[in-house]
Amino acid sequence: MYDYLIVLLLMLALVALSRRFHTVDVLAVLSRAQRADLYSKALGPLSIVASIATAALAVYSSSTGTRMTMLRAVYGDVILRQFLSAALAPGVAVVGLFVAYVADLGYVAAWARWLAIGCLVFVAVRTGRALYFYVNVLKTAGDDKAPAATLRTIDELPVPARRA
C-alpha cells in the first residue's frame, strides 16, 4: 500500500517540477520512435526483477528449518502477500509499458510517457522494498542451515582456581 502512495507522491512531484522546469521531463526530448525503443528496452530489467521474486519464493518455500517454520507460522500471510506483490509488480509495469508504447506510437498522447515513467518508478520502489525483504528471508533461511554452536554442560565448564 505504501509503495503506491510513494509512487503517487513521486509522480506528482515530477509532473509539478516538469511544469516549472522542462528539463525534468526527460522523455519529452525523445522522438516517438526513441521512446518506443526505450519502453521495449525496459522489459529486460523487468524480467530480472521478476526472476528475483521467483528465486526468493523458491528459497522460502523449500526451507524447512526451525526459524523458517516459526517465521511462516507467525508471519506467513504477510510474507505470502509480499511475494505475490513483488511478483505482480513487474507484470503491472509490463502492461503499463505496453499501453504507453501503443499510445505513444498510435496516438498523440502526452500522458503515455508519464505512464511509462510511473511504471518504472513503481518497479524501482517495489524492487528496493522487495530486495530488503528477500535479504531478510534469505538470511533467516541461511541461519537455519548454519551449524548450531554446541553448548557445553555445566560440568564441562572450567572451574576457576581458588585463591588461598
C-alpha positions in Angstrom: 0.0 0.0 0.0 2.8 2.4 0.9 4.5 1.7 -2.4 1.6 3.1 -4.3 1.5 6.2 -2.1 5.2 6.7 -2.6 4.9 6.4 -6.3 1.9 8.7 -6.5 3.8 11.3 -4.5 6.9 11.0 -6.6 5.0 11.2 -9.8 3.0 14.3 -8.6 6.3 15.9 -7.7 7.8 15.0 -11.1 4.8 16.4 -13.0 4.8 19.6 -10.9 8.6 20.0 -11.5 8.2 19.4 -15.2 5.7 22.2 -15.5 8.2 24.6 -14.0 11.5 23.1 -15.3 11.1 21.5 -18.7 14.4 19.5 -18.4 12.7 17.3 -15.7 10.6 15.6 -18.4 13.4 13.6 -19.9 11.2 11.6 -22.3 9.7 14.7 -23.9 13.0 15.4 -25.8 13.0 12.0 -27.3 11.2 11.2 -30.6 8.2 8.8 -30.5 10.3 6.0 -32.0 13.1 6.6 -29.4 10.6 6.4 -26.6 9.1 3.2 -28.0 12.6 1.8 -28.2 13.2 2.8 -24.6 9.9 1.2 -23.5 10.9 -2.1 -25.1 14.4 -2.0 -23.6 12.9 -1.5 -20.1 11.3 -5.0 -20.4 14.7 -6.7 -19.8 15.3 -5.3 -16.3 11.6 -6.1 -15.5 12.2 -9.7 -16.3 15.2 -9.7 -13.9 13.1 -8.3 -11.2 10.5 -11.0 -11.7 13.2 -13.7 -11.6 14.4 -12.3 -8.2 10.9 -12.8 -6.9 10.7 -16.3 -8.2 14.1 -17.3 -6.8 13.3 -15.9 -3.3 9.9 -17.6 -3.3 11.7 -20.9 -4.2 14.1 -20.5 -1.3 11.2 -19.5 1.1 9.1 -22.5 0.1 11.9 -25.1 0.2 13.3 -24.0 3.6 12.3 -26.3 6.4 14.4 -25.2 9.3 13.1 -24.2 12.7 13.5 -20.5 12.2 11.8 -20.6 8.8 8.9 -22.8 10.2 8.4 -20.3 13.0 8.6 -17.4 10.6 5.9 -19.0 8.4 3.7 -19.7 11.5 3.9 -16.1 12.7 4.2 -14.0 9.5 3.1 -16.5 6.8 0.2 -14.4 5.4 2.3 -11.2 5.4 5.2 -13.0 3.6 2.9 -14.5 1.0 1.4 -11.1 0.3 4.9 -9.6 -0.1 5.9 -12.4 -2.5 2.7 -12.0 -4.6 3.0 -8.2 -4.6 6.7 -8.5 -5.7 5.8 -10.9 -8.5 2.8 -8.8 -9.6 4.8 -5.5 -9.8 6.7 -6.4 -13.0 3.6 -7.6 -14.6 1.8 -4.4 -13.9 4.7 -2.4 -15.2 4.8 -4.5 -18.4 1.1 -3.9 -19.1 1.7 -0.1 -18.3 4.7 0.0 -20.7 2.7 -1.8 -23.4 -0.2 0.7 -23.1 2.4 3.6 -23.2 4.0 2.0 -26.2 0.8 1.7 -28.2 -0.5 5.1 -27.1 2.8 6.8 -28.0 3.1 5.2 -31.4 -0.6 5.2 -32.4 -1.9 8.4 -30.9 -0.7 11.8 -29.8 -0.7 11.0 -26.2 1.5 13.1 -23.9 0.3 11.1 -20.9 1.9 7.9 -22.3 5.4 9.0 -21.3 4.2 9.8 -17.8 2.6 6.3 -17.6 5.9 4.8 -18.6 7.8 6.8 -16.1 5.2 5.9 -13.4 5.6 2.2 -14.2 9.4 2.4 -13.9 9.3 4.4 -10.7 6.8 1.9 -9.3 9.1 -1.0 -10.1 12.1 0.8 -8.7 10.3 1.5 -5.4 8.9 -2.0 -5.3 12.2 -3.7 -6.1 14.0 -1.8 -3.4 11.5 -2.8 -0.8 11.3 -6.4 -2.1 15.1 -6.8 -2.0 15.2 -5.7 1.6 12.5 -8.2 2.4 14.2 -11.0 0.4 17.6 -10.4 2.1 16.0 -10.9 5.5 14.1 -14.1 4.4 17.2 -15.5 2.8 19.2 -14.6 5.9 16.7 -16.5 8.0 16.9 -19.5 5.7 20.7 -19.4 5.8 20.7 -19.2 9.6 18.7 -22.4 9.7 21.3 -24.2 7.6 24.3 -22.9 9.7 25.6 -25.4 12.2 24.4 -24.5 15.7 27.1 -23.9 18.2 27.5 -26.8 20.6 26.5 -25.8 24.1 28.6 -27.2 26.9 27.0 -28.6 30.0 27.7 -27.1 33.4 30.0 -30.0 34.2 32.2 -29.2 31.2 32.8 -25.6 32.1 36.2 -24.8 33.6 36.2 -24.1 37.3 38.4 -21.1 38.3 41.2 -21.9 40.7 40.6 -20.8 44.2 42.9 -18.4 45.9 44.3 -19.4 49.2 
